[in-house]
Amino acid sequence: MMSGNGCSCLESVSKQGFYKALQGRGYQRLVFSASSSRERDIPPLSRSHRLSPSDDELYQKTTVTLLQREAPEVAFIESYSQRGFTINGDRVLGPCALIPRAVLQWNVGTYKDISEDSLSLFYLLEPKIEILVLGTGDRVERLEPRILEFMKKKRIAVEVQDTANACATFNFLTSERRITAAGLIPPPSAGQ
């Protein structure tokens, strides 16, 4: 029995009444001593007993109906293929740049096309982006050190990953409400 404040109120219920209430819900009690014949008749508690949803209100099934996305202005990458990406239900063909509240075509073909000019979009934005996630296709590709140093001078952290991991990282960072952008190149072998 629980009181309104969630405390156990065993003092107000007799031991036998309490045990019968538990037994009625499918519980059995442990017998530590043979103090009375009635207590010995109750089988001991089984540690393998599993609760089912009907056993207790705490374990009832719950359903949730989603009426609206939590923050419609936040981009969420749902899937990717060799042709492009699905972002918030919209298909984007080819490489794309995700910035807070916008999805843009990104004018790069491969990781070799990533330059200071192609990254200018990301450092000109206000408010400043904290982290830029770059997805370079099927595998992590090494960018020129001068490009990474250039972004460091602009006070933007750059995370270079394969596109699959870059999508997951971007989704995680935006769910954490970080000011994040992504430059993504579709992996050529996705879906094959």
C-alpha distance (Angstrom), angle and dihedral (degrees) to the residues before:
residue distance angle dihedral
M1 . . .
M2 3.77 . .
S3 3.79 127.6 .
G4 3.78 123.9 -140.4
N5 3.79 90.9 -89.4
G6 3.81 93.0 53.0
C7 3.82 95.4 -107.6
S8 3.76 122.4 136.4
C9 3.78 112.9 -105.9
L10 3.78 101.5 -165.0
E11 3.80 90.9 139.8
S12 3.82 92.4 69.2
V13 3.81 95.1 50.4
S14 3.77 124.8 65.0
K15 3.79 115.8 -114.6
Q16 3.78 92.7 -117.2
G17 3.84 92.4 48.2
F18 3.77 90.5 49.9
Y19 3.81 92.4 50.1
K20 3.81 91.5 48.2
A21 3.81 90.5 51.1
L22 3.80 90.3 51.7
Q23 3.77 92.0 45.4
G24 3.81 89.9 51.2
R25 3.80 88.2 59.2
G26 3.79 92.3 51.1
Y27 3.81 97.4 -94.7
Q28 3.77 124.8 128.9
R29 3.77 124.7 -157.3
L30 3.75 132.1 -128.0
V31 3.79 115.5 -114.4
F32 3.77 110.2 -145.0
S33 3.79 96.7 173.2
A34 3.74 137.5 15.8
S35 3.80 95.4 -123.0
S36 3.79 96.6 143.2
S37 3.77 136.8 15.1
R38 3.83 92.1 -123.4
E39 3.82 91.8 58.0
R40 3.81 91.6 49.5
D41 3.82 91.0 55.5
I42 3.81 91.8 63.2
P43 3.80 110.2 86.8
P44 3.82 116.8 -123.5
L45 3.80 123.3 -96.7
S46 3.77 113.1 -86.8
R47 3.82 114.8 -135.9
S48 3.79 90.1 -153.0
H49 3.80 92.6 62.3
R50 3.80 109.5 122.8
L51 3.76 123.8 -159.1
S52 3.76 118.1 -124.5
P53 3.79 123.0 -160.1
S54 3.81 90.8 -97.4
D55 3.83 92.2 57.3
D56 3.76 98.6 73.1
E57 3.79 139.0 4.1
L58 3.80 90.0 -124.6
Y59 3.79 89.5 66.6
Q60 3.80 99.2 46.8
K61 3.81 116.4 127.6
T62 3.78 115.4 -99.8
T63 3.77 127.8 -156.5
V64 3.78 126.5 -159.1
T65 3.77 125.4 -159.3
L66 3.78 114.6 -154.1
L67 3.79 107.9 -143.0
Q68 3.79 97.9 175.2
R69 3.77 136.4 -3.0
E70 3.77 112.8 -92.2
A71 3.80 94.1 -114.7
P72 3.81 115.6 4.3
E73 3.81 91.5 -168.5
V74 3.82 91.4 64.7
A75 3.80 115.9 91.8
F76 3.79 116.4 -130.2
I77 3.82 121.3 -170.5
E78 3.78 106.3 -139.6
S79 3.81 99.5 176.9
Y80 3.78 145.5 -19.8
S81 3.79 136.8 -149.5
Q82 3.78 137.7 175.0
R83 3.82 87.3 -85.2
G84 3.78 99.8 49.9
F85 3.79 145.7 -75.4
T86 3.78 142.5 -57.9
I87 3.79 108.6 -134.9
N88 3.82 120.5 179.3
G89 3.80 88.5 -20.0
D90 3.83 94.8 -52.0
R91 3.81 122.2 113.0
V92 3.79 116.0 -129.8
L93 3.80 117.5 -167.6
G94 3.79 120.7 -144.2
P95 3.81 129.3 -10.0
C96 3.78 114.3 -12.5
A97 3.78 141.1 -170.3
L98 3.79 116.7 -139.1
I99 3.75 114.5 -159.5
P100 3.79 127.3 167.0
R101 3.81 106.9 -64.9
A102 3.84 96.1 -4.2
V103 3.79 142.4 74.8
L104 3.80 116.3 -157.4
Q105 3.79 136.7 -179.9
W106 3.81 108.3 -104.6
N107 3.78 115.9 -143.7
V108 3.81 99.5 -134.9
G109 3.79 129.1 106.3
T110 3.80 101.9 -168.6
Y111 3.79 137.7 -2.5
K112 3.84 87.5 -88.3
D113 3.82 88.3 68.6
I114 3.82 93.1 59.1
S115 3.80 106.5 110.4
E116 3.79 140.9 148.6
D117 3.80 88.1 -87.4
S118 3.81 94.3 51.3
L119 3.82 89.5 49.6
S120 3.84 94.6 47.7
L121 3.80 90.9 95.6
F122 3.80 90.6 63.0
Y123 3.82 98.2 52.6
L124 3.80 97.1 42.2
L125 3.80 94.2 62.3
E126 3.80 125.2 105.7
P127 2.98 123.8 -118.6
K128 3.79 91.0 43.5
I129 3.78 117.6 -110.3
E130 3.80 114.1 -116.9
I131 3.80 98.4 -161.3
L132 3.80 132.6 19.8
V133 3.80 114.3 -159.8
L134 3.81 114.1 -158.4
G135 3.81 120.3 -163.2
T136 3.80 108.7 -160.9
G137 3.82 100.9 -172.6
D138 3.80 128.0 -99.9
R139 3.78 95.7 -6.0
V140 3.77 141.7 16.0
E141 3.78 109.0 -82.9
R142 3.77 125.8 -161.6
L143 3.80 113.6 -115.9
E144 3.77 122.1 -151.5
P145 3.82 110.0 -84.2
R146 3.83 91.5 -129.1
I147 3.83 89.9 61.7
L148 3.80 92.3 51.9
E149 3.81 90.9 45.7
F150 3.81 89.8 49.9
M151 3.83 91.3 54.8
K152 3.80 90.4 45.4
K153 3.81 89.0 56.6
K154 3.80 87.6 52.6
R155 3.84 87.0 54.7
I156 3.80 94.7 -117.0
A157 3.80 119.9 131.7
V158 3.81 112.6 -136.5
E159 3.79 123.4 -151.9
V160 3.83 113.5 -168.5
Q161 3.82 114.5 -162.1
D162 3.77 141.7 147.4
T163 3.81 109.7 -81.7
A164 3.81 96.3 -104.7
N165 3.80 92.8 55.7
A166 3.81 92.1 39.1
C167 3.82 89.9 58.0
A168 3.80 91.4 50.7
T169 3.81 92.2 45.5
F170 3.80 92.0 49.4
N171 3.81 91.7 49.9
F172 3.80 91.3 48.6
L173 3.81 94.6 48.3
T174 3.80 93.7 47.6
S175 3.81 90.7 48.0
E176 3.81 86.3 55.5
R177 3.83 88.0 54.5
R178 3.79 93.2 -114.9
I179 3.81 117.0 154.3
T180 3.78 95.7 -111.1
A181 3.78 136.9 164.2
A182 3.78 131.3 -173.1
G183 3.77 137.1 -155.2
L184 3.80 108.2 -160.5
I185 3.80 131.7 -171.8
P186 3.81 114.5 -167.5
P187 3.81 111.6 -116.0
P188 3.84 109.5 -113.4
S189 3.81 94.1 -139.0
A190 3.83 99.0 45.6
G191 3.79 112.7 130.9
Q192 3.80 95.1 12.8
